[in-house]
Amino acid sequence: MNYILFDDKQLRDQLKPFTFTKPVAEIRCGILTIREKWEKVLGQPLSHLTENYLQQKFTQTSTNTNIYINGGLCPTASILAAIEALTEGQILWAGKVPLAIKTSRQLSFPIDYSQFTGSQASQQEAVILQHLPDLYLKNGDQIRADFQLITKGRQSQTITDPFTRIYAPENVFVEEGASIKAVIINAENGPVYIGKNATIQEGAVIIGPFSADEGSIVAWGSKMRANTTLGPFCRAGGEVGNSILTAYSNKAHDGFLGNSVIGEWCNLGANTNNSNLKNDYSEVKLYSYATRQLEKSGELFCGLFMGDYTKAGISTMFNTGTVVGVCANVFGAGFQDKHVPSFRWGGADTAYEPYRFEKATQVINETMKRRNKHLTDTDLQILRYIQESEASI
């Protein structure tokens, strides 16, 4: 069977700014991205059906028998069984959300769902990322699920440091090459995963569920609250809770980050803070790329959502429920706007101006060069498309 992760257009818009630069299934929630979860469960690589401007980088591979799986759907045993029970030309729904399609044809974006006969799955059993707050709301449970997926049948490396204190060591898994010194780890309420060559520096306190992926660093004296994920090669210091740093992003200094999601190759300057609760305890509103206006989030606690390649200057303050696009450079005193569009330069005490494409990509390449990486021609084409399509916002 050939499996393809497809983007639903509505979900793509609702999960921007993170889906500007990638398909939905490349979003990280828990320890793994959604694609990585499915590849571990199915035991084979998966391709993507996504928007045209991304398809060159995230290609689709189809055969005579394909199962298309919604890129926002996380795998569970019951959902997998329902997907495997599909017959040719059938679509699986959870309420009004399409979960999977079985077809011998190669589909194109956006999919016309009306051409398939339907069946229903239990909405309670379907774990779907549909809105921005879902990423941090479901992160703790996904850390638990991924922890079981990754560690099953494997033996953790032993923590030998005599000054490290671990509560519930059976819920802690350490990969080869990880360094842990003079740390407090409490895994009583959820697992703690320390990835290959990760470093947990002296005086850090970690509360599970928590994940620090390959090459990531938890800075000395920092406080990592529950339901927090550091993706590959991220660095986190200060206080972080119920948040995700996707990959190659830094919050290296003191400051608070809560109920937030930070994209790839982002940097938060020293003493950057975000608000995750309004003073009047009212529901937080978020900018929606689907409607191009502020919408009720349904959440009391809601922080910062920052797209890939964006940077914040020293002592930047982000208001409750702030959405920042791709390739923005935000700085200045005072709270920033609730929505900062992609490719903008400026801050609260100055006007936001267009961020020149050549300057923005030069900064990105200088950042990536430290990891022996660079923007490919395809990456540049994707960023140019985003800049041009968002220029009038």
Secondary structure, DSSP 8 states (H G I E B T S, - for coil): -EEEEE--HHHHHHTTTGGGSS-GGG-B-SSSBHHHHHHHHHTS--EEE--HHHHTTS-----SSEEEEETTEE--HHHHHHHHT--TTEEEEETTEEEEEEESS---SS--GGGSEEEE--TTT-EE--SHHHHHHTHHHHHHHHHHHHHTT--------TT-EEESGGGEEE-TT-EE-S-EEE-TTS-EEE-TT-EE-TT-EEESSEEE-TT-EE-TT-EE-SSEEE-TT-EE-SEEES-EEEES-EE-SS-EEES-EEEET-EE-TT-EE--B-TT----EEEETTTTEEEE-S-SB--EEE-TT-EE-TT-EE-TTEEE-SS-EE-SSSB--SEE-SSEEEETTEEEEE--HHHHHHHHHHHHHTTT----HHHHHHHHHHHHHHTT-
